Amino acid sequence: MDEQTIILVISIICSLVLGLIVGFFVCFFLPVFAKKRAESNAQKIIKNAETKAEHIKKNATLDAKQEVYELKNQAEKDIKERKAEVINQENRLLQREQSIDNRDAQLLKKEAALEEKEKLCDRQIEENKKRQSTLDLKINSIVKELEKVANLTEKEAREEIFKRVEEKEDRNITKYLKEREEEMEEKADEISKNILANAMARHAQEVTTEKTISVIQLPSDEMKGRIIGREGRNIKSLESMLGVDILIDDTPEAISVSCFNPIRREIASKALQVLIKDGRIQPGRIEEVVAKCQKEVDESIKKAGEEAIFKLGIGKMDKELVYNIGKLKYRTSYGQNQLEHSVETAHLCGVMAAELGLNEQVAKRAGLLHDIGKALDFEVEGSHVEIGARLAKKCGENEIVLNAIEAHHGDKPIKFVISSLVIAADTLSAARPGSRSETLETYIRRLEQLETICNSFDGVMNSYAIQSGREVRVNVIPDKIDDLEAFKMAKQIKERIENEMQYPGSIKVNVIREYRAIETAK
């Protein structure tokens, strides 16, 4: 080996030894340095964590204090509200106790008054017994005197005395009845006026009357020929499909529709108006228009029934009843629309029932259905009362509604107070000014019948029906009729009018007894 190679080898060996030494020191001291560094970092992290924990602790303490404060305020507020509620309840209890005490006091007063009345009645009974005994004695003495003076038998004398006593007692009874009736009329008048005034004020409906549409206006007289058609085929098709009579006369630019069924008459009017406006009048077109109008009227009937029930708020009702209620839209009575009349009657019944503390819903139901038979009286035999009662019973209406339907014209006796309310509301709706119209012939016949009844009584000088038959004045002969007999005659005339006549509203009977002393100065 040469010298350079040896030097190179030695330098390599030295480098390796040096590298081993350096590596040893690095491997030995590096973990020590890393550990110290990690320990210092850990201490820093611990300090930071302690600082943050301290901050968090302080914040938590503040939040807890804030929450405790809010809970305390809320608890104080709840306590105040509960105290106020307790105070209100205590006040209500005190008021109830006071009202109960007042009622007890009133009941005690009423009991005392009843006891006094009972004692008074007992005294009157005793007095009547004494009067009866004295009367018997007087009768016996009079009988004996009559037997002596008039040579009458005991039987004849008894009959004469009984006749005189009967006449005297009849006048006393009539006078007593008049006083009691006037007293009761004053009280009943005041109560009924308040109820009726309240009902009418809370349901002030506009007065409306209507008549059945039976005249169709034409744009020109040429349209009459088109409606008739060749050899009358168009008018025959119309009459057979609509079930009406179409009257074409000399009236300019108008034709008339005649039919007892108001719904068919309405369909016919609509169909003719559509055909006249369209101009195409032929059997095929007529059939199409009639079917469309029938559908429209049917939908209108259903909608009218549903709206009436919704307006009154009386709950669910059988579909058949709803449909028949809607049919009343096309029914009139003395010019008054029957559906509007039924709805108005229902409103008035409900208000009066509420005033009397009765079931308002049942009263409205009875008022709405009282004339339901008029929706079918042109299709089914029988009066509208019978038809309506059968229909309501079939659809499951309760006994109160059935009795209201049956009794509202006096066909059946009244069983429930609501039936009387239906009669009153029906009269109010029908009798108010402008609600109904009647023919001249019917009007004159009613006035003649009224005056005939009054003139049939003995002692009547003359009688006059005034105010469209709502009042009758009867002048009597003063020498034949005294004041008590005039009062009795007024009652008898009233009863005959109620039994023999049919009339809307009420009729006031005035019996006038007037005595005139007349002299002529010459």
Secondary structure by P-SEA (a helix, b strand, c coil): ccaaaaaaaaaaaaaaaaaaaaaaaaaacaaaaaaaaaaaaaaaaaaaaaaaaaaaaaaaaaaaaaaaaaaaaaaaaaaaaaaaaaaaaaaaaaaaaaaaaaaaaaaaaaaaaaaaaaaaaaaaaaaaaaaaaaaaaaaaaaaaaaaaaccccaaaaaaaaaaaaaaaaaaaaaaaaaaaaaaaaaaaaaaaaaaaaaaaaaccccbbbbccccbbbbccaaaaaaaacccaaaaaaaaaaacbbbbbcccccbbbbbcccaaaaaaaaaaaaaaaaaccccaaaaaaaaaaaaaaaaaaaaaaaaaaaaaaccccccaaaaaaaaaccccccccccaaaaaaaaaaaaaaaaaaacccaaaaaaaaaaccccccccccccccaaaaaaaaaaaacccaaaaaaaaccccccccccaaaaaaaaaaaaaacccccccccaaaaaaaaaaaaaaaacccccccccccccccbbbbbcccccccaaaaaaaaaaaaaaaaaccccccbbbbbbbbbbbbbbbcc
